[in-house]
Amino acid sequence: MQVRSPALSPEQITKWMQAAATQPRPEQPGKRDALPPATFRHHPGFDFKSARQSLGRARAKNDIDTIKPLRRLRRNQGAINEALIDALSALIGVNKQMAAEIAGLSGELAALRHRMADTDSSGGYAGQI
């Protein structure tokens, strides 16, 4: 898929250069486009360890070494159900963490879009090329 962009005219480039020349210069180079330090935080990842452990316990309780008709009688179904409930609870906790992370990223993205819109509406040249 080809992306079509309008042809650049010398008049358009001149307008951009004049608009950039009339804007005040930032105190430090690159400081104007830098993100706030709060957005660069370390992300530890999501922990699925407890869910894996609970599923492992459920599998261990389900694997019975006996003849087939007696497997149902010797299986500890209550322990299997409890392990599965623990696994689902752990997954729900991770899901809540992911939802909070997505909400935070969505807020940061909205703030960046707002900054870009302010820059573009104030006669800036960012994003016009």
Secondary structure, DSSP 8 states (H G I E B T S, - for coil): ---------HHHHHHHHHHHHHS---SSTTSTT---GGGS--------HHHHHHHHHHHHHH---S-HHHHHHH--HHHHHHHHHHHHHHHHHHHHHHHHHHHHHHHHHHHHHHHHHHHHHTT--TT--
